[in-house]
Amino acid sequence: MGSEQVRAVGSGNKSLQAVLSSPGVKGKKVSSLGKGSKQGVFDLIQSIVNKKQEVKDPFYVLDLGVVVGLMEKWNLALPNVRPFYAVKCNPEPAFLGALAALGSGFDCASRAEIEAVLSLGVSPDRIVYANPCKAETHIKYAAGVGVNLTTFDSRDEIEKIRRWHPKCALLLRLKAPSDSGARCPLGPKYGALPEEVAPLLQAAQAARISVAGVSFHVGSGATHSSAYLGAIAAAKSVFETAAKLGMPRMRVLNIGGGFTMGPQFDEASTTIKSALRGYFPDEPRFTLMAEPGRFFAETAFTLATNIIGKRVRGELREYWINDGIYGSMNCILYDHATITALPLACSSNAGNPTCRGMRTFGSTVFGPTCDALDTVLTGHQLPELQVNDWLVFPNMGAYTASAGSNFNGFATSAICTRLCYSNPC
């Protein structure tokens, strides 16, 4: 990305200029899409595979303009809640660099995630070590680099912090009263129960460890905004319990993640603001945090896959692509994602690459491994495609590449990301 192009963009959008100049992005090729990001990304993919016929491996396209737009939406809807992006959702360095340039903090769950964020020049005070159960070696590392805020929900965690990082402030992780509407509930694994709150606060007192506040998580991909209301009410109860125990005033509330772009986010933000007004009115020097992951990652990434095999059985069309369930599409199994595929017939139908108006067939799409479980789509309507055509999957940024494996020698970690930007306005 040339400096002249950055300045030209920045004259109309300072946020985008900052992103294009950020670590992880600066120095890399970034294509301009103009307006209309979805069609623009599709056209970019077409141009890449047309121009470079040797390109056959799967690749991602990250639209940095979408990231800018999402941050603007967040700041408009929840202006007093600072996002700490959940790195586990998608740790692509250019994506992390973009979020850092936009002012995001980071939710890290391991030494490797902390290292990835710090390598981009992010200050350690912009990191919350949001894993309630940490390995001792990781705690020592956090202490050494100055990451001084973490979550806990057990006595043993207090003891580990006392021994290895006594200067670290704690956030008591609560079990959300309800996470039944989430794609991936977290309550069965993490969070203190109501009857455990007072004993845990007392244990922290006895260990002389500061408890700065409360955190909770209503589950990944929450669908019921009322879950935030119940969790914020429960957090208020913890603040009151701490006051009764004579503890220093707690000043941090971390409302966790669960946010999804779209109407659900609008409903959630309205509920959260109402609950905060009701339970935490006029709190002096009060810090509000959140840990969004998919809200920022999901719609910013598009995946392009190459068709490597085909079989015809009557009216059924069966295709093999070079990414699948053990790779980026693990989100189908583990994140309960619903995905869709758009055809791009660059090899077989150059005059109509988008296949508009063509007859479609019920189709099955398999991934590349030798496991029959590796089935990406069934009964999906697709036009007649050929080997070396492409299938494009939009909205593939959340819990995709980050959770893929190298099963059968197909390395998810080797899938490259190409950068572009649309006009976030």
N, C-alpha and C positions, 0 to 999 in steps of 0.2 A: 504494500500500500504506500504510494508515494506521498510525500509531505504536502505537495500541492493539492492532491485529491483530498487529503484529510482536511486541509484548510477550507477547501470549497464546500465540503460537507458541513464543517463546523460553522460556516457562516449562517447556515439555516438551522442547525441542530447541534448545540454544544455538547449534549449528552452523547450523541453518536460520535462526535469528534473525539471525545474522551475515550470512548470504547475503542475506536480505531487506533488510538495511540497507546493503548494499555499493554502491559506485559502479557504475553500469550497471543496477542493479535498483531502488535507492531512488527513489521518486517515480513509478514506473511501476505500472500496474495489474497485480496478480498475483492470479490466481484460486486458490481452495483446492479441492483434489480430495478430501481425506480419504484413505482407504486405497484400495489397488487402482489404481495409477497408470494402467495400460494402458486399462482400461475407463473410468476417470475422464477421461482425455484424450479418448477417443472421445466420451464424453457432453458434454464441454466443447465440442468441435468442433461437435457437433450443436446445442448451445444457441446457439453463435455464429452459425451459418448460418441457424438458425430465427429468431433474434431480429432479425438484421440481414439482411433479404432482399437488400439491395444488395451484400452481401459476395459477390463472385464470384472475386476474385483468389486465387491460391494463398497459403497462409500456413503458417508453422511454429508448433508449440507446443513450448515448452521447459519440461520439468518439473524445477524446481530441487530438488525432493525427491529425485529420482533422482541428481542430482549429489552431494548430501550423502551418500546411501547408497553411492555409488561411492567417494567419498573415505574413508569409514569402512572399506569393504572393502579398499581399498589399504593403509591404515595398519595394518589387522589382519594382512594377508598379508605386507607388506614394510615393517615399522615403521622400519627403519633406512635405507630408500631414499627420498629426497625426490623427489616428482614435479615435473618441470618441463614443464608441459603444452605440447605442440607446437601453437603458434598456427595454423599453416597448416591444421590439420585442420578447424577451425571457429572463426572469429574474432568470432562474435557478442558484442558488448560485455557484455550481461547475463551471458552464460556465462563470459566472462573475469573479470568482476567477482565472480561466485560462486566461481570457483576461487581467486581471490586471497584472498577472505575466509576460505577454508578452508585457507589456508597454502601453496598451490601456488606454485612458481616457474614460469618460462616459458621455453620454447625458441623463440627468434625467429630468423628466417632473413633478415630485411631491415630496412631503416630503417622502413618503414611498420608492420611488426609490432612493432618496438620502440616506436614512437610510440603505437600503440594500447594497449600494456600500460602505458606510463608515464602516459598520459592518465587512467588509472584510479587513479592515486596509488601505483602499485607502485614500490618502491625498485629502482634499477638493479642492485643486488647480488642481486636475485631473478631476473635474466635471464641466460641463457647464449646467446650469439650462435652458434647451432649450425649454421652454414653454412660448410663447409670452403673455399669459394671465394667471396669477397666483393668487391663493387665498392669501389674506393678511396673514393668519396664516402660510402658507407655506413659504412666503417671510420672515417672522420673524424667522422661523426655519432656513432657509438658512443663514440668517445673523448671527444667533447664532452659527452655526457650521463652518462658514468661507467659504461658497460657494459664490464666489464673481464675477461671470460672468453669465449674463443671457441675454435673447433675449426680444425684445419688438417691437410692431408695432402700438402703439396708445399713445395718450397723457395721458389717464387715467393710463396706466401702468407706465409711467414716474412718475406720482404723487404718485402711490403706492410705488415705489422704493424710491422716495425722503423721504417719511414718515417713511418707515420701514427698509430700507437697503441702506442708502445714500452712503456707501462705495462701493457698487456694480458697476462694470463696465457693460456697455450695448453693445449689438450687435444689430444693426438695422436689423430686419428681413424684407427682400424684398419679394414681390410676384414675383416668377420666371416668366419671360416673356412667357414661354411655359412649361406646364406640361401635355399636352394632351396625351403624350405617356406613362404616368404612369399608373400602375395598380390602384393606389389610389391617385388621384390628391389632393393636399393640398391647392392650391391657393384660392379656394372659401372660405376658413376659415381664412387663415393666410397670412400675408405679406403686407407691405406698397406699395401703388401704387406710380408711379413716381412723381405725383404732390403732394404727401404727404411727400416726403423725406425731403425737406428743412424745412417745418414747424415742423416736428418731431425733426430734429436736433437742430433747434432753441429752441424748448421747453426743450430739454435736457440741452442745454446751460444755459437757464434761471433758470433751477432747479439745476444747478451746479452738474450735474451727468455726469460722464465720459462716452463718447461713444468710445469704444475701436476699433470698426470695424463693419463689415457687415456680415450677414448670409442670406442664402436662402435655399430652399429645392425644388428640381425639381419634387417631388412626389415620393411616395413609389413604388419601382419596375419600375423605369424609363426604357423605351425601346429606346428612341431617345437620343443618346449621344449629339446631337446638342443643347439639352436643357441646358447643362452645359455651352456651349459657350455663349449663350444669357444671362444667369444669371451672368456669370463672367463679361461680358461687362457692364451689369447693375450695378454690384457692383463697378466697376471702376468709373462709373459716380457718385456714392454716395461719394466715396473717394474724388473726385474732388469738389463736392458740399461742403463737409465739409471743405476743404482747403479754398474755396472762402469765407466761413463764418468765417474764422479765428479760427477754432477749432483746438485743439492739433492734431497732425498727428495721424491718425488711423493706427493700425498696425496688425489687426486681420482680416482674411477672413475665414469664416466658410462656406464650400461648401455643407453642409447638407448631405442628404442620397440619396436613390434611387438606390444604387448599388446592382447588382445581379451577383452572381458567374457565370462565363462562358464567351463566346464571347462578351456579352454586357459589361462586366467589362473591357475587353481589349480595346474595342472601346471607352468607357467612359474615361478611364485613358489616352489614347492617346489624346483625345479631350481636356481634362482638362489641361494636361501639355502644349499643344500648346496654349491654351487660356491664361494660366498663364504667359507664355513667352511673349505673345503679349500685355497683359494688365497690368501685374505687373512685369516688368523686373527689376532685380537688386534692389529690395526693401530692405533697411537695416532693420535689427531687425524685420522681418516680420514673423508672425505666421500663418500657414495654418492649418486648422482643417477640419474634415469631421465627419458626423454622420451616419456611416453605421450600419444597423441592420441586414437585411436578408443576406447580404453578408457573415457575420460570422455565423449566426444561422441556416440558412435553411438546408444546407447539412450535418451539424454536428449531427443532431438528426434523429433517426429512431423510429417509433411507432409500437408496437406490440399489437394487439387486439385479443381477444378470441371470437370465434363464439358461441353465446349463444342461437341461434334459427335458424330453417330452415323450409322452405316450398317449395314443388315441385308443379308446375302447368304446366303440359305437359313438354315441353323442357326448360321452364324457371326455374331457381334456385333462390330462395330468401333466403338471410341470414341476421341474426341480429347479430351485434357485440356490445361490451360493451363500445364503445366510438362513438361519432357521431357529428352531426352538432351543437348541443348545447355544445359540448366539443371541442376536438382538431380540428375537421373538420370544425369549424366555419370559418376557413380560406377560405373555398369554397365560402361562402357567402360574407364575409367582406373583404377578401384579393384577391378575384378572382383567387384563386389557382386552379391548375389542379393537382390532386393526382392520384396515382396508387397503386394497392394492389398486393402483392405477396403472394401466398398460402404457408402455412406451415402445412402439414397434419400429425402432431405428434400423433394424437389419432387414426385416421382411416387408415393410410397407412404408418406405421412405416418403412417399407422397402423402401419407396420412398417418403420421407417427402417433397421434393421440387416439387413433382408431375410432374416430367419431362416426356414428351411423353404421358401424359394422355389426354383423350378426354376432351374438354372444352365445356361449356354451357354458353349461354347468361345469365348473373346473375345480380341481384339487391342486393345491400348491404344497409341495414338500420342501423341507430343508435338505441340506447336502449330506447329512450324516447317514449311517447305515442302521438307524433305529427308526422303526415305524412310528414311534411317538413323535418323531420330527415331522409333524404335519401342521403347516401354517394356516391353511384355509381349506374348507370343504364346502362344496355347493356354491362357490363364488362365481358370479357371472363375468366371464372374460371373453374377449374376441379371440379369434384364431391367432395364436402367437407361435413364434418359432425359436429355436435355440439361438442365443445371442441377442434376442430382444430383452427388454427390461421390465421389471415391475417396480413401481415407486410407492413407498409407504409413507404417508404424511404423519405428523404428530408422533414421532418415534424418539423423543428425547428423554423420557422418564423411565428409569429402571430398565434400560435396554442394554446398551453396550456395557454399562457398569456392572451388570450381573451376568454377562455371558461367560462361556467357558471356552476351553480349547479342545473339547471332546472330538475324537476322531481326527485330530490334527487341524481342525478348522478354527483358527485363532480369532476370536472376537476382538481381542486387544489390538489386532493388526489392521482393523478397519479404519481407514483414514477419514478425516473430517475436512471438508472444503468450506471456506468461509465466504459469505456474501452479506450484503445489507440491502434491505428495502427501506423505503421512506416510512419511518415510524409514525408520521403524521397522517 
